[in-house]
Amino acid sequence: MVRKHKRTRALRQPVTTGGGGYGWITAILILAVLTALGRVIAHDFSWWDDPANLYENPRFNPPSLRGILYYWHRPYLDMYIPVTYTVWGALAMLSYTATPNAAGAYLSPAVFHAASVVLHVLAALMAFRILEKIIDGGWAACAGALLFGLHPLQVEAVAWASGLRDLLAGLLSLIAIWQYLTFAMDRHKAAAETGARTANKRVRGFPWNARYVIAITAYALAMLSKPAVVVTVLMVALLDYCVVRRSAGQVIKSLVPWLLLAAGCALLATNIQPGYSAPAVPLWSRPIVAADAVGFYVYKLVFPLWLGWNYGRTPQTVLSSNSVYVMASVPLLLIGAMWYLRRRARLIVVGSLLFVASLVPVLGLVQFDFHWLSTVAYRYLYLGMLGPAMALAWGTSRLRGPGIACVCVYLAALGMLSSAQASRWRNQVAIWQQELHVNPASWLAHNDHGNYLRGQGQSEAAAGHWREAIRLKNDYAEPRASLGNYLLNHGRCREAVALLRQAIRLNELKAAIDVTPGVRDPFGGRE
């Protein structure tokens, strides 16, 4: 019997990159993204996180160097993201005016939205640079980069001013991936040219060359922009092992410093945001919640319609729903498809793995605060969209004639959908209207829209939204207080007093829950 010789992974050639036209490709990417999403520059701030982070943040009103430095030695709002706050502080200095606008803000939203658009354009260009190293064909890589830049699921991170942290962390992570991929391909090429024995001597010790240093520095800055991008180390490991085709030993050796940084970031993030606000979820049910989230994201990736901000998919809602098993079965189907395509379309499999790997910290396997509202949010997909971009680029590289025309039509449709979705973020009213259209059971949108209508003198309409918020969430104090004050002003004292007493009890209960465990500050104090 003849034994088959096992091929040596370290000597395989990396995938070749394709042809030129980089100037045209760059122009197309910039023009396409600006056409689809440039309108967000004229939008207002959002009501969610933007007040606390930006226009009502006392350290940015007025902005100062001392105010910016604060975020380097203290967490804020249960997050330690000093790089993001440094960028926000710089933008606040550019946009601060002595006279407030109609909303009472001293910061110009246009400056922050323009910065978000610029970061997204740069991220799309960086996605192209990564894909053109992997895919045989520059224009095919361009198609993938256009998907990254134009898919409607990317709109939330771009149109929401506080989403700049996702854009900044995503861009820095893409730079880290690009530089590491270049480093790994250079190492692999050297191994193929000099022979395995010489190559083994050359890779002893940690590979501190310029590209590697740039990559790991960008990775560290990305985690200081948003800790969730800690998963970038998993993404570069997948690309190194599955695309560059270096051996597992070489991959692990190169990524030891990255893993140490990732461990430190994970410990810091867990300590700062321990997830006390999140509902308790039994360990046995967390994989079901995570599988449901993956299924939801895959569904919206394929059908990016009826996009909202909050779907109310809390762990309890997911586990009590009859549709959970349908959504949770999607990852199983995805695993089966990847197994079938592992030899026929390897890069589609790698792209799928990148997509899922990018979501690991936010799927629900580990509790974090946002789960009190929903287990899914489109901004979590920002970096992971590199995976679908890779799959489309690989498919496009194998198409001719009519197939390429279909890809162009598909990308144009994505651009139009993104433009329409961006318009739904133009102000708070538009956001609430879209939210209630997609998710009529959004108690948060009902309450906040009621508050807005009260400010516009439409108290009767506001009362209807407050009543609906109370019906949807029985332990919600704020709409009870608002509705109680409304009824008190209209002479309905008995109902008003009952609602106000309920609101006081709920607020006291919430305060007790918030104070009991405390918010741990690893920097020595309390926020």
C-alpha positions, 0 to 999 in steps of 0.5 A: 500500500502506498502511503500518501505524502502529507503536504507541508503547509509552510511551503504552500504559495499564498494566493496571488493578487490581481491586476491594477486600476487602483486609481479608478477603484479608489475613485469608485469606492469613494464616490459610491460611499459618499453618494450612498451615505454622504447625506448623514453629514446634515443629520442631527445628533441622536438621543441615544448615547449622543447626549452623554458622550457628546453634546451634553458631556461636561468635559466637551462643553467647552472641550479642553485637553484636561477633559480629554486626558480624563478618559485616559485614566478613568472609565466612563459610562462603563467603558474604557475607550480613551482613543475614541474620546480623544478623537471626539475631544478633537472634533469637539474642539473643531465644532464648539461654538459659543452660541447653542443651536436650536437643540441647545447643543454647543457642538455641531453634529455636522463635524461628527457625522463628517468624521464618521463618513470619512472613517467609513470611506477609509475602512472601505478602502482598507477592506479593498487592500485586504481583499486584493491581497487574497482575491485574484482580481483587483475589480473582484476585490473592489466588488467586495469592498463595495459590499463592505461600504454599501451594505445597509447593515453598515448604516447604523455605525455611520449615521449614529454619531456615537457609532464613531467608536465602531468605525474607528475600532473597525478601521484600526482593526482593518489596518492591523489585518492588512499589515499582519497579512502582508507580514505573514505573506512575506514570511511565507514567501521567504520560507518557500524561496529559502527552504524549510530548514533555512526558514525555520531558522529565520522565524525563531523569536518574535517577528519584530519587523516594521509591518508586524509592529504597525499591525500590533500597534493598530490592534492595541489602539483598536481595542482602546477604541472599542474592546469588542474588536479583541476578536481581531486576533481570531480573524488574523489567525484564520487568515494566516492559517487558511489563506496564507497557509502557514502552519499552526505553530508559526501562526501561534508563535506570531500571535503570542503578543496579540493573545496577551494583549487580548487577554488584558483587554478582556479582563479590563472590559469585564471588570469595567462592564460586569453586566449587572444591568443585563438580565440573568441568563442560565449558562445552558441557554446562552448557546441558544441565544447566541445561535438565534443572534447569528441566525438573525444576522444572517437573515438580515445580511441576505434580506436587509429590509425593515431595519430598526435600531432596537428589536427588543430581542432580550434573552428572555424574549428569545427563549420564550419565542416559538421562532427561536428554534427556527433562527437557532437552526440557521447556524447549523445549516451554515455549518453544513454549508461550510463543510460542503464548500470547504474544498469547492469554495474555501474563501467563502468558508473563510469569509463565513468564519470571519463573520461569526468570529467577529461576533463572539463577544456580543452574541450572548455567550458572555453577558453585557449591559446592552442585553437588557434591551436587545441581543442584536445590534447592527453596529456589532457587524461592522468589522465582521462585514469583511467576511461577506465582502471576501465571499462576494469578491471570490464569487465575482472573480469567477464570473464573466459577462452577465454574472458581473452585470448581476453583481453590479446591479446587486451593489447598486441596489445595496447603495440605494437601500443604504441611502434610504436607511440613512435618511431614517437617521436624520433626526430623533423623530425619524428614528422613532418613527422607523423604530415603531414601524419595525418594532411596534412593541418598542417601549423605549421608542414609545416613551421617548417619542412621547417626551418629544411630543410633550415638548412640541405641545402635543400632550394628548398624543404624548399620553397615548405613547406613555400608556403604550410604554407602560403596557409594554413594560410594566416595571418602567418608571419614567412613562408613569411619572410623565403620564402622572404629571399629565393627568395631574395637570388635567385634574385627574388627581386620583389616577395621577397620584397612583401612577406617581407612587408607582414611579417612585417605588420603581425608581427606589427599586432601580436605585437599590439594584444599581447600588447593591453590587456597585460599579467597579472601577479598576482605576481606583474609584467610582464613576 
